[in-house]
Amino acid sequence: MAGKSYPDAHPVAGASLHKVSLFRPSLLWLLILAPVAAVLDHAGIVPAGIVFFCAALAIVPFAKLIVQGTEQVAVHTGATIGGLLNATFGNLPELIIAMAALRAGLLEMVRASIIGALLANLLVALGLSFLLGGIRHHSQEYNPNAIRTYSSTMVLAWISLALPSAFHRALEEESHLGVHATLDLVVAVVLLGLYGLFLLYSLRTHPETFAELNSPVSHEGAGEHPTIVRGVVTLLVASLGAAWMSEILVGAAEQAGQSLGMSQMFMGVIVLALVGGAAESGSAIAMGRANRPDLSIGIALGSCVQIALFVAPMLVLIAPVMGQPQFRLVFSQAEMWMLFGAVLLGATVTTTGHSTWFRGAQLLALYLIIAAILYLIPATLS
């Protein structure tokens, strides 16, 4: 099944909350930083970096609650609707952060955050999953049919972003603004249509392509699942909380980046992307350590497909509604080369149908190199 998470991946994700001691370390403890970030932002008495740091950490538990709420609702809706819910809400934190940056007029940061989210899932989430899973289980087998579909879709997504970017750079004159807007609109509609077909293919016509190998049988009773009302409430509250913190995060991002010597590209590609995808990356890593590589890959690569085919084109359509200039699908050559390298390496290390810790180390090595390059690039050149 496609999507960042699966209804059966955590059969009692919400119910388990009742069994966890309040004194056991949890990401939910970071929720205390939400009011702290709000107070510090309103007071304006501390450096922007501290506000940014508090808001970034506060978004992580909200993202985790969005994932939990989606899974709780998906348990009661069946596989098809559950998969659609996971696909729709799985990348909500990234979309909220991007919309906040778009509202603030930080268009370069928005584009960088899209590339960053793809790199974080392809290299960090999948890399840590393979690394930690391989150390614990030596070698892990997974369904290669799903990998082929994900890989071909990501190659197509890269081409769909690279070609408009090249077109925009070739025709930079003001007289061609109407042509740019038309091209972006056409590409956005085509990508959204392809995303709908991807959901149809993975959830309805060919779900066996994404079937998990050696899936464990759940022995949990139906009564142990959380109610659908609880899932909806969790989803709504967490989404509002994430939107609240995203506004503060983006508001402090530019000043924080300047004070720390970070360009908008580094803030978007590395910092905002890691913050927005922290909860889902954690889920992918947990599935890898639990020897469920199919779910781990589905979370990481499914997220990439959603960002490229859903989040990016949605921003093109949303920008005019928000009163902002046309959001153009014009990514820098550096961003396109970084994404090309990640897609190529990701496809190369996953096509065999089994993973080891060294393949995870390869993915992480590329990410560290990219992060170092982006940090060292002067802001004027990014």
Protein Blocks (a to p, Z undefined) as FASTA:
>chain_A
ZZjbdfklmmmlmmmmmmpcfkbccfklmmmmmmmmmmmmmnopacfklmmmmmmmmmmm
mmmmmmmmmmmmmmmnojklmmmmmmmmmmmmmmmmmmmmmmnopamlmmmmmmmmmmmm
mmmmmmmmmmmmmmmnopacddfklmmmmmmmmmmmmmmmmmmmmmmmmmmcfklmmmmm
mmmmmmmmmmmmmmmmmmmmmmmmmmmlmpcehiacdfbdfklpccfklmmmmmmmmmmm
mmmmmmmmmmmmmmmmmmnopafklmmmmmmmmmmmmmmmmmmmmmmmnopaklmmmmmm
mmmmmmmmmmmmmmmmmmmmnopacdddbdcfklmmmmmmmmmmmmmmmmnopacfklmm
mmmmmmmmmmmmmmmpcfklZZ
